[in-house]
């Protein structure tokens, strides 16, 4: 029965070729999994609570510095008087500045 043996050999060759292909794909998947695991670890480190707290502390310090600068500028501007607009009325920057400072204080309170 040479025909049966040849058919069995052909089937085995096809199965071996398929298994080699699956084996090769397995190595690609393992490499991809390792890469994805590293990406996840990097993201975990970047988003760690400690780093977020540290970043928040830096931002809070900056807000305090900017608030102090605004207060100094407000005090300096208070001595200069209000400028006149082209329509002959007083400018309204002070109210806008106070509104912005209130927003900054509200944001700071949320921190």
C-alpha positions in Angstrom: 0.0 0.0 0.0 2.4 2.7 -1.1 -0.4 5.1 -1.9 -1.7 5.0 1.7 1.8 5.6 3.1 2.4 8.5 0.7 -0.9 10.0 1.7 0.0 9.6 5.4 3.4 11.2 4.8 1.8 14.1 3.0 -0.7 14.6 5.9 2.2 14.5 8.4 4.3 17.0 6.4 1.3 19.3 6.3 0.7 18.9 10.0 4.4 19.5 10.8 4.4 22.7 8.5 1.3 23.9 10.3 2.8 23.2 13.7 6.0 25.1 12.7 3.9 28.1 11.6 2.0 28.0 14.9 5.3 27.7 16.8 6.7 30.7 15.0 3.5 32.7 15.7 3.8 31.8 19.4 7.2 33.4 19.6 5.9 36.6 18.0 3.0 36.6 20.5 5.5 36.1 23.4 7.5 39.1 22.1 4.4 41.2 21.7 3.2 40.3 25.2 6.5 41.2 26.7 6.4 44.6 24.9 2.8 45.2 26.1 3.7 44.3 29.7 6.6 46.8 29.6 4.2 49.5 28.3 1.7 48.8 31.1 4.5 48.9 33.7 5.7 52.3 32.3 2.2 53.7 32.4 1.7 52.5 35.9 4.9 54.2 37.0 3.9 57.4 35.1 0.5 57.5 36.8 1.6 56.4 40.2 0.0 58.2 43.1 3.4 59.5 44.3 4.2 61.1 40.9 0.7 62.7 40.7 1.1 64.0 44.3 4.5 65.4 43.5 3.2 67.1 40.3 0.2 68.4 42.2 2.5 69.9 44.9 4.6 71.6 42.2 1.5 73.1 40.7 0.2 74.2 44.1 3.5 76.0 44.7 3.3 77.7 41.3 -0.3 78.8 42.0 0.8 80.4 45.3 3.7 82.2 43.6 1.4 83.5 40.9 -1.2 84.6 43.4 1.6 86.5 45.3 2.7 88.2 42.1 -0.9 89.1 41.3 -1.3 90.7 44.7 1.9 92.7 44.4 0.8 93.9 40.9 -2.7 94.8 42.3 -1.1 96.8 45.1 1.3 98.5 42.6 -1.6 99.3 40.2 -3.8 100.7 43.1 -1.4 103.6 43.5 -1.5 104.4 39.8 -5.2 105.2 39.5 -7.5 103.9 36.8 -6.8 104.7 33.2 -9.4 106.3 31.0 -10.8 104.6 28.0 -11.2 106.3 24.6 -14.9 106.9 25.6 -13.8 108.8 28.6 -14.8 106.2 31.2 -12.7 104.3 33.7 -11.4 101.0 32.5 -12.8 97.8 34.0 -9.7 95.7 34.3 -9.9 95.7 38.1 -13.2 93.8 38.2 -11.9 91.3 35.6 -8.7 90.8 37.5 -10.6 90.3 40.8 -12.8 87.8 39.0 -9.8 85.9 37.7 -8.2 85.9 41.1 -11.4 84.5 42.6 -11.3 81.7 40.0 -7.7 80.9 41.0 -8.6 80.8 44.7 -11.6 78.5 43.9 -9.3 76.2 42.0 -6.7 76.3 44.8 -9.4 75.4 47.3 -10.2 72.3 45.3 -6.6 71.1 45.5 
